[in-house]
Amino acid sequence: MLSFAGIYPETALLSSIDNMILRTTTELAQLVRARRTELGLTQEELANLAGLHRTSIGLFEQGRRMGGLESILRILHTLGMDLEVHTRGG
């Protein structure tokens, strides 16, 4: 069984995503797939760690089904990512 221990490398990954503004669910799906791949996780391993079904991860990464906000937050948390919400404008 997988655990969070040992998943995250010593150095920062995907440093270009800091403060990234996503405009579509497709962009979010691509970002999640890139991060999962970068960490060397399969869809099944990510699903197990996030407490989701593997097909949910596959559909999410294809942009075919986003699932609920709770599922999205679980995926991001498992990948060591945070979601921040900001107002637009000055």
C-alpha positions as CSV (number, residue, x, y, z in Angstrom):
1,M,0.0,0.0,0.0
2,L,1.3,3.5,-0.9
3,S,1.7,6.2,1.6
4,F,2.6,9.9,1.3
5,A,6.1,9.2,2.7
6,G,8.7,9.4,0.1
7,I,6.6,10.7,-2.7
8,Y,7.8,14.3,-2.8
9,P,11.3,14.9,-4.0
10,E,13.8,17.1,-2.2
11,T,13.7,19.8,-4.9
12,A,10.8,21.9,-6.1
13,L,9.0,20.6,-9.1
14,L,7.0,22.5,-11.8
15,S,8.4,25.7,-10.5
16,S,6.8,27.5,-13.4
17,I,3.3,26.9,-11.9
18,D,3.7,29.2,-9.0
19,N,1.0,31.8,-9.2
20,M,-0.4,30.2,-12.3
21,I,-3.9,31.4,-13.4
22,L,-6.0,28.7,-14.8
23,R,-8.9,29.7,-17.0
24,T,-10.3,26.3,-18.0
25,T,-10.9,22.9,-16.6
26,T,-8.7,21.5,-19.4
27,E,-5.8,23.6,-18.1
28,L,-6.4,22.2,-14.6
29,A,-6.5,18.6,-16.0
30,Q,-3.2,19.1,-17.9
31,L,-1.5,20.5,-14.8
32,V,-2.7,17.6,-12.7
33,R,-1.4,15.0,-15.2
34,A,1.9,16.8,-15.5
35,R,2.4,16.9,-11.7
36,R,1.3,13.2,-11.3
37,T,3.8,12.2,-14.0
38,E,6.5,14.3,-12.6
39,L,6.1,12.6,-9.2
40,G,6.2,9.2,-10.9
41,L,2.7,8.2,-9.9
42,T,0.4,6.1,-11.9
43,Q,-3.3,7.1,-12.1
44,E,-4.1,4.1,-9.8
45,E,-1.5,5.2,-7.2
46,L,-2.8,8.7,-7.2
47,A,-6.4,7.4,-6.9
48,N,-5.4,5.2,-3.9
49,L,-3.7,8.0,-2.1
50,A,-6.5,10.4,-2.8
51,G,-9.2,7.9,-1.8
52,L,-10.8,8.0,-5.3
53,H,-11.3,5.4,-8.0
54,R,-8.8,5.1,-10.8
55,T,-11.3,5.8,-13.5
56,S,-12.1,9.1,-11.8
57,I,-8.5,10.2,-12.2
58,G,-8.4,9.1,-15.8
59,L,-11.6,11.0,-16.7
60,F,-10.4,14.0,-14.8
61,E,-7.1,14.1,-16.7
62,Q,-8.9,13.8,-20.0
63,G,-11.1,16.7,-19.0
64,R,-14.2,14.6,-19.4
65,R,-15.3,14.7,-15.8
66,M,-14.1,17.0,-13.1
67,G,-16.1,15.6,-10.2
68,G,-17.0,17.6,-7.2
69,L,-14.8,20.3,-5.6
70,E,-14.0,17.9,-2.7
71,S,-12.5,15.4,-5.2
72,I,-10.5,18.1,-6.9
73,L,-9.1,19.3,-3.6
74,R,-8.2,15.8,-2.6
75,I,-6.3,15.3,-5.9
76,L,-4.5,18.6,-5.5
77,H,-3.6,18.0,-1.9
78,T,-2.3,14.5,-2.7
79,L,-0.1,16.0,-5.4
80,G,1.3,18.6,-2.9
81,M,-0.6,21.5,-4.6
82,D,-2.9,24.2,-3.1
83,L,-5.8,26.0,-4.6
84,E,-6.0,29.7,-3.9
85,V,-8.8,32.0,-4.9
86,H,-8.3,35.7,-5.5
87,T,-10.5,38.5,-6.7
88,R,-9.7,40.0,-10.1
89,G,-8.7,43.6,-10.6
90,G,-7.0,46.2,-8.5
